[in-house]
Amino acid sequence: MTQLLHDEEHNRIIGVKTEDRDHYADLIIDASGAASHLKGWLNLDNTTLATAHIKHSYIFLSRLYKPPDNIGKNTITIMHQTNNPYGGLLSPIENNLYILTLYTVGQHPLPDKDPEFLDHTLKLSDPMIYPLLKHATPMSEIHPFKFPGP
C-alpha cells in the first residue's frame, strides 16, 4: 500500500493505492501495528487514534527431513481449527529435503523432542503428513520460534 484514497466530497477514506492499482472498499483496517503509516497519510502526527489490540501468541517448531522415496513436490498445509489449535506445513525445499513446521495458536504445548515431534502431526485436524514422513530421516535439529502477543 502506498497511500489512502480519499473522497473529498464526503470526507472519508474509500480505498487504498498499491504499486499496481487502486483498491476500493467500504471498510479499511490498518493492522500493521507500530509500523503503520496511517497517521502520516492522514496528517495526524500529533493526534492519538483509537486502537484495538488483539492478544495472540504463535509458537512454531521446524525440522528438515529426507523422505526414503519421492513423496511428491506439493506443499501440504493443515490449518488450525476452532476446536484444534494445532497446524502444520510440509513443504519441499532444495536437495530433495522437506521442511516440516508445526505451530500452535495460544499457549498450547508443542513437543520439541523425538519421537513426539513427528507423532504430533497425528493431532492435526488431518493426519496426512504423518504417513509421508514416518520413515523419513531427520536432517536437522528441531528449531523453535515464538511470537508472543501483546
BADO-715073 format. One record per atom (N, C-alpha, C, O, CB): residue number from 1; x, y, z negated; atom name. Coordinates in Angstrom, 2 decimals. Atoms other than C-alpha are relative to their C-alpha. Last residue first. Glycine has a CB too. Layout:
<pts>
num	c1	c2	c3	atomo
NUM	X	Y	Z	CA
...
</pts>
This chain:
<pts>
num	c1	c2	c3	atomo
150	-0.04	-1.06	1.03	N
150	0.97	-8.12	-23.49	CA
150	-0.74	-0.41	-1.26	C
150	-0.79	0.36	-2.22	O
150	-0.59	1.29	0.53	CB
149	0.82	-1.17	-0.25	N
149	1.44	-11.31	-21.54	CA
149	0.12	1.00	-1.14	C
149	0.75	0.74	-2.17	O
149	-1.46	-0.40	0.20	CB
148	1.01	-0.32	1.02	N
148	4.27	-13.74	-21.81	CA
148	-0.76	1.25	0.37	C
148	-0.21	2.18	0.96	O
148	0.65	0.17	-1.38	CB
147	0.45	-1.35	-0.22	N
147	5.95	-14.85	-18.61	CA
147	-1.07	0.32	-1.03	C
147	-2.26	0.13	-0.78	O
147	-0.53	0.19	1.44	CB
146	1.14	-0.41	0.81	N
146	7.96	-17.97	-19.34	CA
146	-0.30	1.46	0.26	C
146	0.60	2.30	0.23	O
146	0.27	-0.24	-1.50	CB
145	0.21	-1.43	-0.21	N
145	10.32	-19.88	-17.09	CA
145	-1.25	0.37	-0.78	C
145	-2.23	-0.38	-0.78	O
145	-0.15	0.37	1.55	CB
144	1.20	-0.69	0.49	N
144	11.71	-23.33	-17.87	CA
144	0.00	1.50	0.36	C
144	1.06	2.13	0.43	O
144	-0.12	-0.17	-1.53	CB
143	-0.26	-1.41	0.27	N
143	14.20	-25.28	-15.73	CA
143	-1.29	0.69	-0.44	C
143	-2.27	0.71	0.30	O
143	0.58	0.70	1.26	CB
142	1.30	-0.67	0.03	N
142	14.11	-29.08	-15.87	CA
142	0.26	1.44	-0.43	C
142	0.84	1.68	-1.49	O
142	-1.02	-0.73	-0.98	CB
141	0.59	-0.08	1.32	N
141	17.58	-30.31	-14.91	CA
141	-1.40	0.60	0.14	C
141	-1.77	1.08	1.21	O
141	0.89	0.86	-0.98	CB
140	-0.36	-1.17	0.80	N
140	18.29	-31.09	-11.33	CA
140	-0.54	-0.18	-1.40	C
140	-1.31	-1.09	-1.69	O
140	-0.55	1.31	0.64	CB
139	-1.25	-0.56	-0.51	N
139	18.24	-33.87	-8.73	CA
139	0.41	1.26	-0.75	C
139	1.39	1.91	-0.37	O
139	-0.15	0.30	1.48	CB
138	-0.16	-1.40	0.43	N
138	15.58	-36.14	-10.28	CA
138	1.38	0.51	0.45	C
138	2.39	-0.17	0.26	O
138	-0.16	0.14	-1.55	CB
137	-1.16	-0.23	0.85	N
137	15.36	-39.31	-8.14	CA
137	0.04	1.46	-0.42	C
137	0.05	2.34	0.45	O
137	1.30	-0.39	0.73	CB
136	-0.97	-1.01	-0.45	N
136	11.93	-40.17	-6.76	CA
136	1.13	0.14	-1.00	C
136	0.97	-0.18	-2.18	O
136	-0.69	1.36	0.23	CB
135	-1.26	0.71	-0.27	N
135	10.10	-43.42	-7.56	CA
135	1.09	0.96	0.48	C
135	2.14	0.52	0.95	O
135	-0.23	-1.10	1.04	CB
134	-0.26	0.96	1.08	N
134	7.11	-41.76	-9.29	CA
134	1.29	-0.79	0.21	C
134	1.88	-1.26	-0.76	O
134	-1.16	-0.95	-0.14	CB
133	-1.30	-0.19	0.66	N
133	7.35	-38.74	-6.97	CA
133	0.36	-1.08	-1.02	C
133	1.44	-1.01	-1.61	O
133	0.03	1.32	-0.67	CB
132	-1.01	-0.43	-0.96	N
132	4.58	-39.25	-4.39	CA
132	1.39	0.05	-0.62	C
132	2.39	-0.15	0.08	O
132	-0.36	1.36	0.56	CB
131	-0.45	1.12	-0.84	N
131	2.46	-41.32	-6.77	CA
131	1.06	0.38	1.03	C
131	1.84	-0.48	1.46	O
131	-1.18	-0.59	0.70	CB
130	-0.70	1.08	0.70	N
130	2.49	-38.46	-9.32	CA
130	0.42	-1.15	0.91	C
130	1.60	-1.53	0.89	O
130	-0.87	-0.54	-1.10	CB
129	-1.45	-0.20	-0.05	N
129	1.58	-35.60	-6.98	CA
129	0.75	-1.19	-0.59	C
129	1.81	-1.57	-0.09	O
129	0.39	1.28	-0.75	CB
128	-0.60	0.46	-1.24	N
128	-1.99	-36.83	-6.30	CA
128	1.52	0.18	0.08	C
128	2.15	-0.48	0.91	O
128	-0.64	0.71	1.14	CB
127	-1.31	0.60	0.30	N
127	-3.14	-36.50	-9.94	CA
127	0.80	-0.43	1.23	C
127	1.68	-1.28	1.11	O
127	-0.20	-1.20	-0.87	CB
126	-0.14	1.06	-1.00	N
126	-5.95	-34.01	-9.15	CA
126	1.40	-0.60	-0.19	C
126	2.39	0.13	-0.07	O
126	-0.20	0.55	1.49	CB
125	1.38	0.29	-0.41	N
125	-7.14	-31.80	-12.03	CA
125	-0.05	-1.01	1.15	C
125	-1.07	-1.65	1.37	O
125	-0.70	1.28	0.42	CB
124	0.52	-1.04	-0.89	N
124	-3.59	-32.09	-13.37	CA
124	-1.41	-0.38	0.44	C
124	-1.80	-1.54	0.35	O
124	0.93	0.20	1.22	CB
123	0.98	-0.82	0.72	N
123	-3.03	-34.44	-16.32	CA
123	-0.56	1.13	0.85	C
123	-1.47	1.84	0.41	O
123	0.64	0.58	-1.25	CB
122	1.23	0.78	0.11	N
122	-1.34	-37.10	-14.16	CA
122	-1.09	0.78	-0.74	C
122	-2.27	0.42	-0.67	O
122	0.27	-1.33	-0.72	CB
121	0.76	-0.23	-1.23	N
121	1.28	-34.49	-13.22	CA
121	-1.31	-0.79	0.00	C
121	-2.24	-0.46	0.74	O
121	0.84	-0.37	1.23	CB
120	0.96	-1.09	0.21	N
120	2.32	-34.65	-16.90	CA
120	-0.81	0.29	1.27	C
120	-1.91	0.84	1.18	O
120	0.73	1.26	-0.45	CB
119	1.27	0.58	0.46	N
119	3.95	-38.03	-16.26	CA
119	-1.09	1.07	-0.16	C
119	-2.28	0.78	-0.04	O
119	0.20	-0.73	-1.33	CB
118	0.70	0.53	-1.17	N
118	6.64	-36.18	-14.29	CA
118	-1.35	-0.60	-0.39	C
118	-2.33	-0.43	0.35	O
118	0.85	-1.06	0.70	CB
117	0.16	-1.06	-1.00	N
117	7.62	-34.09	-17.30	CA
117	-0.77	-0.49	1.22	C
117	-1.79	0.09	1.59	O
117	1.38	0.54	0.43	CB
116	1.24	-0.74	0.18	N
116	6.90	-36.81	-19.89	CA
116	-0.23	1.07	1.07	C
116	-1.37	1.37	1.43	O
116	-0.01	0.64	-1.36	CB
115	0.73	0.04	-1.27	N
115	9.64	-39.09	-18.56	CA
115	-1.28	0.83	-0.04	C
115	-2.05	0.84	0.92	O
115	-0.35	-1.43	0.35	CB
114	0.42	1.20	-0.73	N
114	11.81	-37.16	-19.24	CA
114	-0.54	-1.03	-0.98	C
114	-0.10	-1.03	-2.13	O
114	1.17	-0.59	0.83	CB
113	-0.90	1.16	0.09	N
113	11.91	-33.86	-21.16	CA
113	-0.55	-1.13	0.87	C
113	-1.72	-1.13	1.24	O
113	0.17	-0.48	-1.48	CB
112	-1.25	-0.40	-0.64	N
112	10.41	-30.37	-20.83	CA
112	1.05	-1.10	-0.07	C
112	2.25	-0.83	0.04	O
112	0.55	1.25	-0.64	CB
111	-1.16	0.82	0.38	N
111	6.79	-31.26	-21.53	CA
111	1.25	0.43	0.77	C
111	1.20	0.69	1.97	O
111	-0.29	-1.49	0.26	CB
110	-0.45	0.76	-1.16	N
110	4.31	-28.39	-21.17	CA
110	1.22	-0.81	-0.41	C
110	2.07	-0.30	-1.14	O
110	0.33	0.94	1.21	CB
109	-1.37	0.51	-0.15	N
109	2.42	-27.01	-24.15	CA
109	0.22	-0.70	1.33	C
109	-0.70	-1.30	1.90	O
109	0.32	-0.95	-1.13	CB
108	0.03	1.45	-0.05	N
108	-0.74	-24.88	-23.88	CA
108	1.40	-0.55	0.25	C
108	2.13	0.02	1.06	O
108	-0.97	-0.50	1.08	CB
107	-1.01	0.53	0.92	N
107	-0.37	-21.26	-24.97	CA
107	0.01	-1.53	-0.04	C
107	0.34	-2.11	-1.08	O
107	-0.22	0.54	-1.39	CB
106	0.27	-0.04	1.44	N
106	-2.21	-19.66	-22.10	CA
106	1.13	-0.64	-0.78	C
106	2.26	-0.73	-0.30	O
106	-1.31	-0.69	-0.31	CB
105	0.51	-1.32	0.33	N
105	-2.10	-20.64	-18.45	CA
105	-0.35	-0.03	-1.47	C
105	-1.07	-0.92	-1.93	O
105	-1.25	0.38	0.88	CB
104	1.19	-0.05	0.83	N
104	0.05	-23.64	-17.68	CA
104	-0.36	1.46	-0.26	C
104	0.50	2.34	-0.29	O
104	0.22	-0.76	-1.34	CB
103	0.25	-1.24	0.75	N
103	2.57	-24.43	-15.03	CA
103	-1.24	-0.17	-0.86	C
103	-2.06	-1.06	-0.67	O
103	-0.18	1.19	0.96	CB
102	1.20	0.15	0.81	N
102	4.27	-27.36	-13.35	CA
102	-0.21	1.30	-0.74	C
102	0.76	1.95	-1.14	O
102	0.11	-1.21	-0.99	CB
101	0.22	-1.02	1.02	N
101	6.72	-26.77	-10.54	CA
101	-1.32	-0.29	-0.69	C
101	-2.36	-0.38	-0.04	O
101	0.02	1.43	0.61	CB
100	1.24	0.16	0.74	N
100	8.03	-29.66	-8.47	CA
100	-0.04	1.08	-1.07	C
100	0.86	1.18	-1.90	O
100	-0.12	-1.44	-0.64	CB
99	0.03	-0.65	1.31	N
99	10.68	-28.80	-5.93	CA
99	-1.39	-0.21	-0.58	C
99	-2.40	0.08	0.05	O
99	0.36	1.53	0.11	CB
98	1.29	-0.59	0.32	N
98	11.32	-31.22	-3.10	CA
98	0.12	0.66	-1.36	C
98	0.85	0.20	-2.23	O
98	-1.14	-1.08	0.00	CB
97	0.36	-0.11	1.41	N
97	14.59	-32.23	-1.51	CA
97	-1.38	0.65	-0.12	C
97	-1.86	1.32	0.79	O
97	1.05	0.82	-0.79	CB
96	0.98	1.04	0.35	N
96	15.13	-33.43	2.04	CA
96	-0.30	-0.04	-1.50	C
96	-0.64	-1.09	-2.04	O
96	0.51	-1.36	0.44	CB
95	-0.71	1.27	0.26	N
95	18.24	-31.22	2.35	CA
95	-0.92	-1.13	-0.47	C
95	-0.52	-1.95	-1.29	O
95	1.07	0.23	-1.04	CB
94	-1.09	0.48	-0.86	N
94	16.25	-27.94	2.18	CA
94	0.55	-1.35	-0.46	C
94	0.32	-1.78	-1.59	O
94	1.12	1.01	0.03	CB
93	-1.02	-1.03	-0.18	N
93	12.89	-27.42	0.47	CA
93	1.11	-0.61	0.85	C
93	0.89	-1.63	1.51	O
93	0.54	0.53	-1.39	CB
92	-1.27	0.41	-0.59	N
92	9.64	-29.39	0.42	CA
92	0.94	1.20	0.11	C
92	0.52	2.31	0.41	O
92	-0.22	-0.64	1.38	CB
91	-0.32	-0.63	-1.27	N
91	6.98	-28.14	-2.02	CA
91	1.33	-0.52	0.54	C
91	2.30	-0.64	-0.21	O
91	0.05	1.52	-0.15	CB
90	-1.07	0.83	-0.55	N
90	5.13	-29.70	-4.91	CA
90	0.27	0.52	1.39	C
90	-0.61	0.55	2.24	O
90	-0.39	-1.53	0.01	CB
89	-0.36	-0.29	-1.39	N
89	3.06	-27.25	-6.94	CA
89	1.15	-0.90	0.38	C
89	2.16	-0.95	-0.31	O
89	0.37	1.51	0.19	CB
88	-1.28	0.49	-0.52	N
88	1.28	-27.89	-10.22	CA
88	0.17	0.33	1.47	C
88	-0.80	0.56	2.20	O
88	0.11	-1.49	-0.21	CB
87	-0.07	0.02	-1.45	N
87	-1.48	-26.63	-12.46	CA
87	1.37	-0.49	0.44	C
87	2.29	-0.61	-0.37	O
87	-0.29	1.40	0.58	CB
86	-1.25	0.41	-0.64	N
86	-2.52	-27.03	-16.07	CA
86	-0.12	0.02	1.51	C
86	-1.15	-0.32	2.08	O
86	0.40	-1.38	-0.48	CB
85	-0.91	-1.13	-0.13	N
85	-5.21	-25.08	-17.99	CA
85	1.30	-0.32	0.74	C
85	2.18	0.54	0.83	O
85	0.33	0.51	-1.35	CB
84	-1.34	0.58	0.00	N
84	-7.93	-27.69	-17.34	CA
84	1.02	1.11	0.23	C
84	1.10	1.64	1.34	O
84	0.13	-1.11	1.09	CB
83	-0.09	1.02	1.04	N
83	-11.62	-26.94	-18.02	CA
83	1.37	-0.66	-0.08	C
83	1.55	-1.62	-0.83	O
83	-1.06	-1.05	0.23	CB
82	0.60	-0.53	1.22	N
82	-11.74	-23.64	-16.11	CA
82	0.17	-0.99	-1.16	C
82	0.43	-0.58	-2.29	O
82	-1.48	0.30	0.21	CB
81	1.45	-0.12	-0.07	N
81	-9.37	-25.08	-13.53	CA
81	-0.51	0.57	-1.32	C
81	0.24	0.68	-2.29	O
81	-0.67	-1.37	0.31	CB
80	0.67	0.25	1.26	N
80	-5.63	-24.85	-12.93	CA
80	-1.50	0.26	0.18	C
80	-1.91	0.99	1.08	O
80	0.59	0.89	-1.14	CB
79	0.22	-1.15	0.88	N
79	-4.53	-25.00	-9.33	CA
79	-0.65	-0.42	-1.31	C
79	-1.33	-1.45	-1.39	O
79	-0.87	1.05	0.71	CB
78	1.14	0.39	0.83	N
78	-3.15	-28.06	-7.57	CA
78	-0.16	1.09	-1.06	C
78	0.62	1.17	-2.00	O
78	0.20	-1.44	-0.65	CB
77	0.28	-0.91	1.11	N
77	-0.88	-27.01	-4.73	CA
77	-1.24	-0.48	-0.72	C
77	-2.29	-0.68	-0.10	O
77	-0.17	1.46	0.50	CB
76	1.20	0.38	0.73	N
76	0.68	-29.52	-2.35	CA
76	-0.15	0.95	-1.18	C
76	0.77	1.09	-1.99	O
76	0.06	-1.50	-0.48	CB
75	0.01	-0.49	1.38	N
75	3.16	-28.26	0.21	CA
75	-1.33	-0.38	-0.62	C
75	-2.38	-0.21	-0.01	O
75	0.24	1.55	-0.06	CB
74	1.05	-0.91	0.45	N
74	3.32	-30.40	3.31	CA
74	0.23	0.44	-1.44	C
74	0.75	-0.32	-2.26	O
74	-1.36	-0.66	0.13	CB
73	-0.56	-1.35	0.16	N
73	6.53	-31.85	4.71	CA
73	-1.06	1.01	-0.44	C
73	-0.85	2.22	-0.29	O
73	0.64	0.46	1.30	CB
72	0.62	-1.08	-0.77	N
72	5.72	-35.52	4.43	CA
72	0.62	1.34	-0.32	C
72	1.42	1.47	-1.24	O
72	-1.50	0.05	-0.27	CB
71	1.34	-0.19	0.56	N
71	6.55	-38.13	1.80	CA
71	-0.73	1.12	0.73	C
71	-1.76	1.61	0.25	O
71	0.07	0.30	-1.51	CB
70	0.66	-1.21	-0.46	N
70	9.60	-39.44	3.64	CA
70	-1.43	0.07	-0.56	C
70	-2.24	-0.82	-0.33	O
70	-0.03	0.04	1.54	CB
69	0.30	0.01	-1.42	N
69	11.33	-42.07	1.58	CA
69	-0.77	1.28	0.34	C
69	-1.06	2.10	-0.52	O
69	-0.82	-1.26	0.40	CB
68	-0.68	1.14	-0.63	N
68	13.03	-42.50	-1.81	CA
68	-0.27	-0.09	1.50	C
68	0.55	-0.65	2.23	O
68	-0.43	-1.29	-0.67	CB
67	0.84	1.19	-0.12	N
67	11.98	-38.97	-2.89	CA
67	0.75	-1.12	0.71	C
67	1.66	-0.86	1.49	O
67	-1.30	0.32	0.74	CB
66	-0.26	0.61	-1.30	N
66	14.73	-36.52	-3.88	CA
66	-0.84	-1.27	0.05	C
66	-0.54	-2.26	-0.63	O
66	1.54	-0.31	0.21	CB
65	0.09	1.46	-0.15	N
65	13.52	-34.32	-6.72	CA
65	0.40	-0.39	1.42	C
65	0.21	0.37	2.37	O
65	-1.43	-0.50	-0.32	CB
64	-0.20	0.52	-1.35	N
64	14.22	-30.76	-7.92	CA
64	-0.04	-1.53	-0.01	C
64	0.43	-2.17	-0.95	O
64	1.34	0.50	0.59	CB
63	-1.06	0.98	-0.15	N
63	12.73	-29.52	-11.19	CA
63	0.07	-0.45	1.46	C
63	-0.96	-0.55	2.14	O
63	-0.23	-1.23	-0.95	CB
62	-0.30	0.49	-1.35	N
62	10.56	-26.64	-12.29	CA
62	1.16	-0.99	-0.01	C
62	2.05	-0.93	-0.85	O
62	0.33	1.18	0.93	CB
61	-1.15	0.89	0.08	N
61	8.79	-25.63	-15.50	CA
61	0.23	-0.56	1.39	C
61	-0.72	-1.01	2.05	O
61	-0.22	-1.16	-1.05	CB
60	-0.34	0.81	-1.16	N
60	6.46	-22.63	-15.57	CA
60	1.19	-0.88	-0.34	C
60	2.11	-0.45	-1.04	O
60	0.31	0.89	1.23	CB
59	-1.22	0.75	0.22	N
59	4.74	-21.00	-18.56	CA
59	0.19	-0.89	1.22	C
59	-0.72	-1.62	1.61	O
59	-0.05	-0.84	-1.35	CB
58	-0.26	1.11	-0.92	N
58	2.17	-18.30	-17.99	CA
58	1.32	-0.65	-0.38	C
58	2.29	0.04	-0.69	O
58	0.03	0.49	1.47	CB
57	-1.28	0.65	0.25	N
57	0.68	-15.97	-20.58	CA
57	0.13	-1.17	0.96	C
57	-0.77	-2.00	1.05	O
57	0.13	-0.46	-1.49	CB
56	-0.26	1.21	-0.76	N
56	-2.13	-13.51	-20.23	CA
56	1.36	-0.57	-0.40	C
56	2.20	0.12	-0.97	O
56	-0.05	0.27	1.52	CB
55	-1.02	0.82	0.64	N
55	-3.78	-10.67	-22.11	CA
55	0.15	-1.30	0.79	C
55	-0.83	-1.98	1.08	O
55	-0.37	-0.29	-1.49	CB
54	0.45	1.39	0.04	N
54	-5.68	-8.36	-19.81	CA
54	1.14	-0.83	-0.56	C
54	2.23	-0.86	0.01	O
54	-0.44	-0.51	1.41	CB
53	-1.09	0.97	0.03	N
53	-5.09	-4.69	-20.47	CA
53	-0.59	-1.40	-0.15	C
53	-1.43	-1.65	-1.01	O
53	0.99	0.31	-1.17	CB
52	0.42	1.23	0.66	N
52	-7.67	-2.12	-19.42	CA
52	1.17	-0.96	0.08	C
52	1.76	-1.13	1.14	O
52	-1.30	-0.61	0.65	CB
51	-0.60	1.26	-0.42	N
51	-6.74	1.45	-18.58	CA
51	-0.64	-1.17	-0.75	C
51	-1.23	-0.99	-1.81	O
51	1.51	0.02	-0.24	CB
50	0.56	1.14	0.73	N
50	-8.35	4.87	-18.67	CA
50	0.62	-1.28	0.54	C
50	0.73	-1.45	1.76	O
50	-1.57	-0.03	0.11	CB
49	1.08	0.73	-0.66	N
49	-6.01	7.44	-17.16	CA
49	-0.51	-1.12	-0.91	C
49	0.24	-1.67	-1.71	O
49	0.47	-0.58	1.35	CB
48	0.11	1.37	0.47	N
48	-3.97	9.93	-19.16	CA
48	-1.20	-0.66	0.67	C
48	-2.32	-0.16	0.57	O
48	-0.12	-0.05	-1.55	CB
47	1.32	0.45	0.42	N
47	-3.17	13.05	-17.18	CA
47	0.08	-1.44	-0.48	C
47	0.82	-2.25	0.07	O
47	-1.02	0.13	1.15	CB
46	0.14	-0.38	1.42	N
46	0.14	14.91	-16.81	CA
46	-1.34	-0.43	-0.58	C
46	-1.78	0.12	-1.58	O
46	0.16	1.50	-0.16	CB
45	-1.18	0.35	0.78	N
45	1.17	13.21	-13.54	CA
45	-0.12	0.33	-1.48	C
45	0.51	-0.34	-2.30	O
45	1.19	0.71	0.56	CB
44	0.43	0.00	1.39	N
44	-2.35	13.38	-12.13	CA
44	1.17	-0.31	-0.93	C
44	0.99	-1.00	-1.93	O
44	-1.11	-1.01	-0.20	CB
43	-0.55	-1.23	0.59	N
43	-1.59	14.29	-8.51	CA
43	-0.44	0.17	-1.45	C
43	-0.87	1.25	-1.86	O
43	-0.44	1.22	0.82	CB
42	1.15	-0.84	0.37	N
42	-3.88	11.45	-7.36	CA
42	0.44	1.36	-0.56	C
42	-0.40	2.16	-0.98	O
42	-0.86	-0.72	-1.03	CB
41	0.86	-0.13	-1.17	N
41	-1.07	9.71	-5.48	CA
41	-1.19	0.90	-0.28	C
41	-1.68	1.59	0.62	O
41	-0.49	-1.37	0.46	CB
40	-0.65	-0.87	-0.98	N
40	1.30	10.44	-8.37	CA
40	-0.86	0.22	1.22	C
40	-0.95	1.34	1.73	O
40	1.33	-0.57	0.41	CB
39	0.03	-1.37	0.54	N
39	-1.07	8.98	-10.97	CA
39	0.64	0.99	0.97	C
39	0.15	2.11	1.12	O
39	0.72	0.06	-1.35	CB
38	1.32	-0.62	-0.04	N
38	-1.66	5.90	-8.81	CA
38	-0.01	1.44	-0.49	C
38	-0.60	2.31	0.16	O
38	-0.95	-0.81	-0.82	CB
37	-0.21	-1.34	-0.55	N
37	1.99	4.99	-8.17	CA
37	-1.30	0.82	-0.05	C
37	-1.35	1.92	0.49	O
37	0.53	-0.08	1.45	CB
36	1.04	-0.66	-0.78	N
36	1.77	1.92	-10.39	CA
36	0.41	1.40	0.45	C
36	1.07	2.15	-0.28	O
36	-1.27	0.07	-0.81	CB
35	-0.58	-0.40	-1.28	N
35	4.99	0.21	-11.52	CA
35	-0.99	0.77	0.87	C
35	-0.68	1.11	2.01	O
35	0.49	-1.22	0.76	CB
34	-0.91	-1.13	0.20	N
34	3.81	0.12	-15.16	CA
34	0.61	0.50	1.30	C
34	1.08	1.64	1.35	O
34	1.09	-0.39	-0.95	CB
33	-0.57	-0.24	1.33	N
33	0.88	-2.09	-14.19	CA
33	0.90	1.22	-0.05	C
33	0.60	2.25	0.55	O
33	0.78	-1.21	-0.45	CB
32	-1.47	0.03	-0.09	N
32	0.40	-3.01	-10.53	CA
32	0.68	0.37	-1.31	C
32	1.90	0.38	-1.39	O
32	0.47	0.93	1.08	CB
31	-0.47	0.97	0.99	N
31	-3.25	-3.96	-11.01	CA
31	1.52	-0.08	-0.01	C
31	2.09	-1.11	-0.38	O
31	-0.59	-1.38	0.29	CB
30	-1.45	-0.08	0.04	N
30	-4.78	-0.93	-9.28	CA
30	0.48	-0.92	-1.12	C
30	0.32	-0.61	-2.30	O
30	0.50	1.47	-0.21	CB
29	-0.59	0.24	1.31	N
29	-8.36	-1.88	-8.55	CA
29	1.51	0.06	0.13	C
29	2.09	-0.62	0.97	O
29	-0.45	-1.37	-0.59	CB
28	-1.44	0.15	-0.13	N
28	-10.29	-0.47	-5.60	CA
28	0.57	-0.12	-1.41	C
28	0.31	0.73	-2.27	O
28	0.66	1.20	0.79	CB
27	-0.68	0.03	1.29	N
27	-14.05	-0.87	-5.35	CA
27	1.47	-0.25	0.25	C
27	1.84	-1.17	0.99	O
27	-0.60	-1.09	-0.93	CB
26	0.87	-0.67	0.97	N
26	-16.29	0.00	-2.40	CA
26	0.66	0.10	-1.37	C
26	0.36	1.00	-2.14	O
26	-1.33	-0.73	-0.11	CB
25	0.62	0.82	1.03	N
25	-13.53	-0.88	0.06	CA
25	-0.90	0.85	-0.88	C
25	-0.70	2.06	-1.01	O
25	1.06	-0.71	-0.85	CB
24	1.08	-0.70	0.68	N
24	-11.81	0.33	3.23	CA
24	-0.67	-0.94	-0.99	C
24	-0.82	-2.13	-0.72	O
24	-1.01	0.54	1.01	CB
23	0.91	1.00	0.58	N
23	-8.40	-0.97	4.36	CA
23	-1.06	0.76	-0.80	C
23	-0.72	1.49	-1.74	O
23	0.77	-1.04	-0.91	CB
22	0.81	-0.49	1.11	N
22	-6.35	1.23	6.72	CA
22	-0.94	-1.11	-0.45	C
22	-1.48	-1.85	0.37	O
22	-0.79	1.28	0.40	CB
21	1.37	-0.46	-0.26	N
21	-3.68	-0.35	8.90	CA
21	-0.64	0.57	-1.25	C
21	-0.07	0.54	-2.34	O
21	-0.85	-1.14	0.55	CB
20	0.57	0.38	-1.29	N
20	-0.12	-1.65	9.45	CA
20	-1.41	0.51	0.26	C
20	-1.82	0.60	1.42	O
20	0.01	-1.45	0.11	CB
19	-0.88	-0.30	-1.13	N
19	2.01	-0.01	6.75	CA
19	-0.66	-0.27	1.34	C
19	-0.35	0.40	2.32	O
19	1.27	-0.80	-0.12	CB
18	-1.21	0.83	0.04	N
18	-0.83	-0.01	4.27	CA
18	0.83	0.34	1.23	C
18	0.43	1.17	2.04	O
18	-0.36	-1.54	-0.05	CB
17	-0.77	0.07	-1.24	N
17	-3.47	2.64	3.64	CA
17	1.20	-0.90	-0.25	C
17	1.90	-0.76	-1.26	O
17	0.44	1.42	0.49	CB
16	-1.45	-0.15	0.12	N
16	-6.01	2.22	0.85	CA
16	0.63	-0.13	1.39	C
16	0.08	-0.77	2.28	O
16	0.59	-1.06	-0.97	CB
15	-0.82	1.08	-0.50	N
15	-9.75	2.64	0.57	CA
15	1.47	0.26	-0.23	C
15	1.85	1.18	-0.96	O
15	-0.26	-0.22	1.48	CB
14	0.78	0.91	-0.84	N
14	-12.69	4.90	-0.16	CA
14	0.83	-1.16	0.55	C
14	0.30	-2.01	1.26	O
14	-0.61	0.75	1.13	CB
13	-0.94	0.85	-0.71	N
13	-11.40	7.03	-3.05	CA
13	-0.81	-1.04	0.76	C
13	-1.69	-1.68	0.19	O
13	1.02	-0.67	-0.98	CB
12	-0.22	1.33	0.52	N
12	-13.96	9.64	-4.02	CA
12	1.00	-0.76	0.87	C
12	1.21	-0.44	2.04	O
12	-1.33	-0.78	-0.08	CB
11	-1.06	0.01	1.01	N
11	-14.60	13.35	-3.69	CA
11	0.15	-1.38	-0.66	C
11	0.02	-1.53	-1.87	O
11	-0.28	1.05	-1.07	CB
10	0.60	0.61	1.19	N
10	-17.86	13.01	-1.72	CA
10	0.98	-0.11	-1.16	C
10	0.63	-0.62	-2.22	O
10	-0.54	-1.37	0.34	CB
9	1.38	-0.47	0.12	N
9	-16.83	15.41	1.08	CA
9	-0.66	-0.53	-1.27	C
9	-1.38	0.22	-1.94	O
9	-0.82	-0.42	1.21	CB
8	0.02	-1.33	0.62	N
8	-13.12	14.76	0.52	CA
8	-1.42	0.50	-0.21	C
8	-1.69	1.18	-1.20	O
8	0.76	0.99	0.87	CB
7	1.15	-0.63	-0.64	N
7	-13.38	11.01	1.14	CA
7	-0.17	1.35	-0.67	C
7	-0.71	1.44	-1.77	O
7	-1.31	-0.89	-0.12	CB
6	0.89	-0.85	0.79	N
6	-9.89	9.91	0.10	CA
6	-1.11	0.57	0.87	C
6	-0.85	1.09	1.96	O
6	0.80	1.13	-0.65	CB
5	0.84	-0.69	-0.97	N
5	-7.78	7.04	1.42	CA
5	-1.09	0.72	-0.77	C
5	-1.79	0.11	-1.58	O
5	-0.61	-1.00	1.05	CB
4	1.44	0.16	0.15	N
4	-5.06	6.10	-1.07	CA
4	-0.71	0.75	1.13	C
4	-0.21	1.75	1.63	O
4	-0.47	0.52	-1.39	CB
3	0.75	-1.14	0.54	N
3	-1.41	5.75	-0.08	CA
3	-1.48	-0.35	-0.14	C
3	-1.94	-1.37	0.37	O
3	0.17	1.24	0.89	CB
2	-0.81	-1.21	-0.08	N
2	1.38	3.38	0.94	CA
2	-0.71	1.24	-0.50	C
2	-0.06	2.21	-0.90	O
2	0.45	0.21	1.41	CB
1	0.85	-1.16	0.00	N
1	0.00	0.00	0.00	CA
1	0.89	1.23	0.00	C
1	1.85	1.31	-0.76	O
1	-0.96	0.00	-1.21	CB
</pts>
